[in-house]
């Protein structure tokens, strides 16, 4: 069943597919939290914007490209299965993002990656 969270995460992936992570910050509520398994936890608009700016640099260094494999969601929660490939010789990695949305804005986002 699609809903507000599903639509928001669909937009998230449309932006991410453009290769510039910085605009993703606008999708988050002012008190949102992002939990990344590599870079840590970021709370609030300023920290989240900084994280996505850092992602532009770090993902650019390794030539990372994310691909959405599957997603589902309703009005409040969504998940997305993804795969990332790089140009630095690493094998592709898979993961899942878990998202919470309120009033069309992300309030929580956490990624899990396969080892």
Protein Blocks (a to p, Z undefined) as FASTA:
>chain_A
ZZfklmmmmmmmmmmmnopaklmmmmpcfkbccddfknopcedjklmmmmmmmmmmmmmm
nopacddfbdcddfkbccdddddddfeopacdddddddddeehiafbdcddddZZ
